[in-house]
């Protein structure tokens, strides 16, 4: 997947932040932190994972489902934009 390689640094940074968030949750549980704090950290972590998923899906759609060099008003490019918007709204609830 060459497009993943182009986005490798960005994706790895997202994953490293996600790992840090998971480690913070682990420390909070180990320390016996308040449930509300743990849940807040967990939902933040879920948002970060959803963001990662959106990036990979969007790259996949734009690289494998439409010609990345097509005009922005091309019907397939417009449909891809619409699909990406739907995925973003679904995962960012």
N, CA and C of each residue as an Amber inpcrd file, in Angstrom:
protein
   279
   0.8260000  -1.1800000   0.0000000   0.0000000   0.0000000   0.0000000
   0.8710000   1.2440000   0.0000000   1.2190000   1.7430000  -1.1560000
   2.1020000   2.9080000  -1.2160000   1.5070000   4.1420000  -0.5520000
   0.1820000   4.2950000  -0.5970000  -0.4070000   5.4830000   0.0190000
  -0.2360000   5.4470000   1.5340000  -0.2300000   4.2660000   2.1330000
   0.0210000   4.1610000   3.5770000   1.4530000   4.5920000   3.8690000
   2.3650000   4.2540000   2.9880000   3.7550000   4.6430000   3.1930000
   3.9090000   6.1620000   3.1320000   3.1340000   6.8230000   2.2510000
   3.1910000   8.2860000   2.1710000   2.6660000   8.9210000   3.4500000
   1.7030000   8.2810000   4.0610000   1.0710000   8.8070000   5.2730000
   1.6470000   8.1660000   6.5390000   2.7090000   7.4010000   6.3830000
   3.2490000   6.6050000   7.4830000   3.5550000   7.4420000   8.7250000
   4.2350000   8.5510000   8.5850000   4.6150000   9.3650000   9.7440000
   3.3780000   9.8690000  10.4760000   2.3910000  10.3510000   9.7260000
   1.1600000  10.8660000  10.3370000   0.4180000   9.7490000  11.0710000
   0.3110000   8.5830000  10.4370000  -0.3940000   7.4650000  11.0590000
   0.3390000   6.9590000  12.2950000   1.6630000   6.8760000  12.2160000
   2.4320000   6.4310000  13.3820000   2.3120000   7.4110000  14.5420000
   2.2910000   8.7030000  14.2470000   2.0970000   9.6970000  15.3120000
   0.7450000   9.5150000  15.9860000  -0.2820000   9.2820000  15.1920000
  -1.6160000   9.0380000  15.7620000  -1.5950000   7.8000000  16.6630000
  -0.9510000   6.7420000  16.1940000  -0.8910000   5.5070000  16.9800000
  -0.0860000   5.6980000  18.2640000   0.9630000   6.4750000  18.2050000
   1.7630000   6.7230000  19.4140000   0.9750000   7.5270000  20.4420000
   0.2070000   8.5080000  19.9700000  -0.6540000   9.2640000  20.8940000
  -1.7080000   8.3390000  21.5000000  -2.2500000   7.4650000  20.6760000
  -3.2430000   6.5110000  21.1520000  -2.6380000   5.5840000  22.2150000
  -1.4310000   5.1150000  21.9650000  -0.7470000   4.2670000  22.9470000
  -0.5750000   5.0220000  24.2640000  -0.1830000   6.2850000  24.1850000
  -0.0330000   7.1020000  25.3860000  -1.3430000   7.2390000  26.1450000
  -2.4350000   7.4050000  25.3980000  -3.7420000   7.5050000  26.0420000
  -4.1230000   6.1890000  26.7250000  -3.8590000   5.0710000  26.0670000
  -4.1460000   3.7680000  26.6710000  -3.3100000   3.5450000  27.9330000
  -2.0550000   3.9440000  27.8750000  -1.1920000   3.8010000  29.0530000
  -1.6960000   4.6760000  30.2020000  -2.2170000   5.8560000  29.8830000
  -2.7810000   6.7310000  30.9140000  -4.0090000   6.0870000  31.5550000
  -4.8280000   5.4270000  30.7470000  -5.9870000   4.7210000  31.2950000
  -5.5270000   3.5960000  32.2090000  -4.5360000   2.8620000  31.7680000
  -4.0040000   1.7680000  32.5810000  -3.4950000   2.2890000  33.9300000
  -2.7540000   3.3990000  33.8960000  -2.2540000   3.9790000  35.1540000
  -3.4100000   4.4310000  36.0420000  -4.4370000   5.0090000  35.4390000
  -5.5830000   5.4820000  36.2090000  -6.3080000   4.3190000  36.8800000
  -6.4780000   3.2250000  36.1540000  -7.1320000   2.0470000  36.7290000
  -6.2710000   1.4770000  37.8470000  -4.9760000   1.3740000  37.5860000
  -4.0560000   0.8320000  38.5870000  -4.0420000   1.6860000  39.8510000
  -4.1690000   2.9960000  39.6950000  -4.1460000   3.9100000  40.8400000
  -5.5080000   4.0020000  41.5290000  -6.5260000   3.3830000  40.9460000
  -7.8480000   3.4300000  41.5500000  -8.5400000   4.7730000  41.3720000
  -8.2410000   5.4390000  40.2530000  -8.8710000   6.7390000  39.9770000
 -10.3890000   6.6210000  39.8950000 -11.0190000   7.7590000  39.9720000
 -12.4690000   7.8720000  39.8840000 -12.9710000   7.3230000  38.5440000
 -14.1040000   6.6380000  38.5830000 -14.6880000   6.0440000  37.3690000
 -14.9310000   7.0960000  36.2850000 -15.4160000   8.2680000  36.6830000
 -15.7050000   9.3170000  35.7010000 -14.4370000   9.7160000  34.9530000
 -13.3210000   9.8210000  35.6520000 -12.0490000  10.1730000  35.0190000
 -11.6180000   9.0750000  34.0450000 -11.7510000   7.8350000  34.4540000
 -11.3600000   6.7160000  33.5960000 -12.2400000   6.6790000  32.3470000
 -13.5350000   6.8760000  32.5360000 -14.4400000   6.8770000  31.3820000
 -14.1440000   8.0270000  30.4290000 -13.8250000   9.1850000  30.9760000
 -13.4870000  10.3270000  30.1270000 -12.2310000  10.0280000  29.3110000
 -11.2270000   9.4310000  29.9460000 -10.0090000   9.0670000  29.2170000
 -10.3060000   8.0020000  28.1550000 -11.1740000   7.0580000  28.5000000
 -11.5070000   5.9910000  27.5510000 -12.2400000   6.5510000  26.3280000
 -13.1510000   7.4900000  26.5470000 -13.8550000   8.0600000  25.3940000
 -12.9210000   8.9100000  24.5370000 -11.9630000   9.5620000  25.1660000
 -10.9590000  10.2990000  24.3870000 -10.1340000   9.3420000  23.5420000
  -9.8080000   8.2090000  24.1260000  -9.0380000   7.1920000  23.4140000
  -9.8450000   6.6480000  22.2310000 -11.1220000   6.4300000  22.4660000
 -11.9840000   5.9510000  21.3880000 -12.0330000   6.9750000  20.2530000
 -12.1100000   8.2520000  20.5950000 -12.1060000   9.2930000  19.5720000
 -10.8210000   9.2930000  18.7630000  -9.7070000   9.0720000  19.4540000
  -8.4210000   9.0180000  18.7570000  -8.3630000   7.8210000  17.8120000
  -8.8800000   6.6790000  18.2500000  -8.9040000   5.4970000  17.3840000
  -9.8300000   5.7200000  16.1960000 -10.9890000   6.3380000  16.4470000
 -11.8960000   6.6550000  15.3370000 -11.2180000   7.5760000  14.3280000
 -10.4470000   8.5500000  14.8150000  -9.7110000   9.4440000  13.9220000
  -8.7110000   8.6900000  13.0660000  -8.0280000   7.7340000  13.6670000
  -7.0800000   6.8990000  12.9230000  -7.8110000   6.0980000  11.8470000
  -8.9270000   5.4880000  12.2340000  -9.7100000   4.6880000  11.2910000
 -10.1850000   5.5460000  10.1210000 -10.6620000   6.7370000  10.4160000
 -11.1280000   7.6370000   9.3590000  -9.9980000   7.9500000   8.3830000
  -8.8090000   8.2490000   8.9040000  -7.6750000   8.5580000   8.0240000
  -7.3790000   7.4030000   7.0730000  -7.3500000   6.1780000   7.6040000
  -7.0280000   5.0180000   6.7690000  -8.1340000   4.7650000   5.7500000
  -9.3950000   4.8600000   6.1790000 -10.5090000   4.6560000   5.2420000
 -10.4970000   5.7170000   4.1480000 -10.3100000   6.9770000   4.5430000
 -10.2970000   8.0460000   3.5440000  -9.1810000   7.8390000   2.5330000
  -7.9830000   7.5150000   3.0080000  -6.8760000   7.2550000   2.0850000
  -7.2050000   6.0910000   1.1600000  -7.8110000   5.0480000   1.7120000
  -8.1600000   3.8790000   0.9060000  -9.1720000   4.2550000  -0.1790000
 -10.2030000   4.9810000   0.2080000 -11.2300000   5.3930000  -0.7680000
 -10.6010000   6.2250000  -1.8740000  -9.8010000   7.1990000  -1.4900000
  -9.2370000   8.1260000  -2.4740000  -8.1760000   7.4690000  -3.3660000
  -7.5130000   6.4340000  -2.8750000  -6.4660000   5.7860000  -3.6680000
  -6.9520000   4.5740000  -4.4520000  -7.9810000   3.8870000  -3.9580000
  -8.3840000   2.6240000  -4.5890000  -9.7670000   2.6520000  -5.2290000
 -10.5760000   3.6440000  -4.8710000 -11.9310000   3.6570000  -5.4060000
 -12.1420000   4.7440000  -6.4530000 -11.3140000   5.7560000  -6.4340000
 -11.3910000   6.8170000  -7.4470000  -9.9800000   7.1220000  -7.9210000
  -9.9110000   7.6590000  -9.1050000  -8.6200000   8.0860000  -9.6340000
  -8.1670000   9.3060000  -8.8380000  -7.0230000   9.2210000  -8.1430000
  -6.5840000  10.3520000  -7.3300000  -6.2950000  11.6130000  -8.1400000
  -6.2120000  11.4770000  -9.4560000  -5.9260000  12.6250000 -10.3200000
  -7.1760000  13.1350000 -11.0360000  -8.3370000  12.5800000 -10.6970000
  -9.5660000  13.0070000 -11.3660000  -9.9820000  14.3920000 -10.8890000
 -10.7910000  15.0390000 -11.6980000 -11.2930000  16.3720000 -11.3530000
 -12.2210000  16.2730000 -10.1460000 -12.2580000  17.3350000  -9.3460000
 -13.0770000  17.3440000  -8.1330000 -14.5670000  17.2420000  -8.4440000
 -14.9810000  17.6080000  -9.6750000 -16.3990000  17.5310000 -10.0240000
 -16.7550000  16.2080000 -10.7130000 -15.7990000  15.2950000 -10.7930000
 -16.0580000  13.9660000 -11.3320000 -17.0720000  13.2690000 -10.4170000
 -18.1050000  12.6260000 -10.9910000 -19.1350000  11.9910000 -10.1570000
 -18.5710000  10.9920000  -9.1390000 -17.5400000  10.2370000  -9.5290000
 -16.9550000   9.2710000  -8.5830000 -16.2210000   9.9900000  -7.4570000
 -15.5530000  11.0910000  -7.7850000 -14.8640000  11.8660000  -6.7540000
 -15.8720000  12.4990000  -5.8040000 -16.9790000  12.9820000  -6.3420000
 -18.0280000  13.5580000  -5.5020000 -18.6440000  12.4870000  -4.5930000
 -18.8530000  11.2970000  -5.1370000 -19.4020000  10.1990000  -4.3330000
 -18.4030000   9.8030000  -3.2420000 -17.1170000   9.8260000  -3.5680000
 -16.0980000   9.5090000  -2.5650000 -16.1090000  10.5550000  -1.4530000
 -16.2180000  11.8220000  -1.8210000 -16.2990000  12.8880000  -0.8120000
 -17.5010000  12.6740000   0.1040000 -18.6250000  12.3090000  -0.4990000
 -19.8430000  12.0760000   0.2740000 -19.6570000  10.8920000   1.2270000
 -19.0420000   9.8270000   0.7440000 -18.8030000   8.6600000   1.5800000
 -17.8640000   8.9930000   2.7400000 -16.8310000   9.7450000   2.4790000
 -15.9020000  10.1590000   3.5390000 -16.6340000  11.0070000   4.5740000
 -17.4770000  11.9230000   4.1200000 -18.2600000  12.7430000   5.0560000
 -19.1690000  11.8840000   5.9230000 -19.7960000  10.8850000   5.3200000
 -20.6650000   9.9850000   6.0800000 -19.8580000   9.2220000   7.1200000
 -18.7000000   8.7130000   6.7220000 -17.8490000   7.9760000   7.6690000
 -17.4060000   8.8690000   8.8080000 -17.0340000  10.1100000   8.4780000
 -16.6170000  11.0410000   9.5360000 -17.7550000  11.3120000  10.5140000
 -18.9570000  11.5270000   9.9980000 -20.0770000  11.8160000  10.8920000
 -20.4380000  10.5850000  11.7190000 -20.3190000   9.4050000  11.1460000
 -20.6330000   8.1710000  11.8670000 -19.6110000   7.9080000  12.9740000
 -18.3520000   8.0540000  12.6680000 -17.3140000   7.7320000  13.6440000
 -17.0710000   8.8470000  14.6450000 -17.4970000  10.0560000  14.3410000
 -17.2480000  11.1830000  15.2530000 -18.4680000  11.5030000  16.1200000
 -19.3680000  10.5600000  16.2810000 -20.5420000  10.8120000  17.1160000
 -20.1670000  11.0390000  18.5450000
